[in-house]
Amino acid sequence: MAKSPTHRQLVLQLAREDPILTARTAREAGVPYATLSRMVRDGELVRVSRGLYELPDVEVSEHHTLAEVALRAPRGVICLLSALAFHELTTELPFEVWLAYERGTRPPAIDTPQVRLFRLSGRSYNHGVQTYDIEGVEVRVYSPAKTVADCFKFRSTVGLDVAMESLRDYLRHRAGSIDDLWLAAKACRVHEVIRPYMDALA
């Protein structure tokens, strides 16, 4: 009769299946929290954030931090500079994860990685949400068109030069259609702002 795996063996198996292991997943598998603490102390696990763990030698993707944030804030949407970088519409790599959350809901409390929050509502929040699988985690990211529109909506924050560059790259790389961009601009109520720039670059 085969022996049941120990709690440590079970954690290692779970961590190999999911590059980012949550304390909740371990608990649902019957692993006590004390086992996770001991494994971190012994160097068998790395605690990357509250309730999130990974193997010390795990190979992670370039979007690893987005997956970390999505686990902590599943209703949040990656936006603005982080979304631009994800869609390869900028050469800048933000040191924070830029995240939108819905007005009227509690802002997500994330200690690490560093997060910059933006509160959106209605069509501005719901329009253009796309879902991607990153390291087995469902990550919500605004579409290229919505991201460009958001850059113009928040041009005082990201800078008009960044907004214009995002529009140029969107058109140059054909990241989406003009119709997609126009609909996103209307959802963000910046269609009149973006119109002259679109006309100049068309």
N, C-alpha and C positions, 0 to 999 in steps of 0.2 A: 504493500500500500504506500503510495507516494506521500511524502511529508508535505504539509501545507507550508507555503513560503513564510518566512519571518516577516515582521513588519518592515524591517530595513530592506529586505529583498523585494517586498511588494512596492515600496517607495521607489526603489531603483528601477523597477519594471515600469511603473507609472511614468516616471521622469523620462525614460527612454521613449515612451509612446507619445508623450506631450512635452516638447521642449520647455514649456512654461507650466510647471505643476502648481496647482492651487491647493491651499490648505483644505478647501472644501472638498476637492476631488479625493484627497488622501483620507479625509474624515469619512466620506461616503464609502470608501473601500475598507473601512474599519481600522485605519491607522490612527493611533492617539497622537495628539499634538506634541507630546513629550518626545516621541520618536523623531519628529522633524527637527526639534530643537537639538537633540543629541547628534543627529546627522550633520547639522550645520556646525556644531561645535567640533566635530571630528573631521570636518573638511569633506564629507561625502556629498553635501548639498551646499548651494549658495543661496542665501536669502536675498533676492533682488529687490523686494518691496514687501510691504506688509501683506502676508498671506500668499506670496508668490515665491516659488523656488525653482532652481534649475541645477543641472549637474555642472560641476566645475569645469569640465572640458567640453561642454556642449557647443556645437557649431550653430551659430545663429545667423539669420539673414540680415541684410542691411536695414530691414524694416522691423527689427526686433522690438524696439521701443514702442512702436505703434501697437504691436500685439500686447505688450505689457499694459499699455493704457486702456486698450479695449477690454481687457479682462476686468479692470477696475471700474470702467465706465462704459458698459455695453450699449447704452443708449446715446453716448456721445458720438460725434462725427468729426473725423480728422479734417481740418480746414486750413485755408489760407496758406502760409508758407510751408507747412508740413504737407499739405495736399499738393502744392506745386512741386515739391521735391519728389513726392511719391509718383506723380505723373510725369516726372522728368521735364518740367516746364521752367526750371530754374537751375542755376549752377550752385546756388546757395544751399547749405545744409543747416537748418535752424538747430540751435542747441536745446531748444524747448520743443515739446510737442504741442502744436496749436490745435485746440479742441473746442468744438461748438457743443453747447448743451441747450436744452429747450427752456425758454422763459417759463417761469411758474413751477419749475422743478428745482430740487436742491442741487447746488453745484457739486460735482464729484470731488471727493476729498482724496487726493493722490499725493503721497509724499515723495515718491520717486518713480519714474524719471520726472524731470521738471516739466510742468505743464502750464500753458498759457490759455486761459479760458475766455470764450466769447459766448454771450447769451443771445440766442436768436429765437424768433417766434414765427408761427404761422407758415406761410409759403417759404419764407426765407430760411426756415429751419428744415422743412420737409423736402424741399425741391432738390433734385439731383443727388440723392443719397445712393451710393453704390456699395456693394458688399464684396469684400475680398477675403480669401483664406490666407492668413499669414501664420505659418508655424502651427497650423491646426486651430487657430483662433479666428473667429468671425470679426472682421474689422470693417467699420463703416467709414467711407471716405467720400467727400463730395466729388462729383464728376469734374472733369477739366473745365467745362463751360461754367458750372456753378462756382468753381474756384476762382476763375477769372472775374466773374461778376462780383464775388465777395471781395476781391482785391480792390475793386473800384468802390464798393460800399464802405470798406474800411481803409480807404486810401490815406486818410490822415494818420493811420496806425502803421501801415506797411510802407507807405510812401507812394506818391504818384508814379515815380520812376519804376518801381516794382510792378505796379498795376499795368503800366504801359508795356513793360517787358513781357509780362505774362500774356497780354493780348497779342503781342507780336509773335511770341513763341507758339501760342495756340493756333494762330493762322498759318505760321510757317510750317509747323509740324502736322497740321491738319488733325489736331487732337479731337476735333468735333466739328459739327456743322455750324454755319452762321445761324441757322434757325435755333439750334440748341443754345447757342450763346445769347441770342435775343430773348428766348424764353426765360433763361436764367437771369438775365439782366432785368426783365420785367418782374420776376419773382422777388428780386432784391430791391426793386424800385430804383434802379440806377440806369434804366434804358436811355433816358435823356442825357445822362452824364456820359455814357459810353458811346453814344451814337456818333459824335464827331470824330472820335478816335477810330472807330470802326470804319467810317467813311474815308478817313485819311489813309488807312492801311489797306483798304480793300483793293 
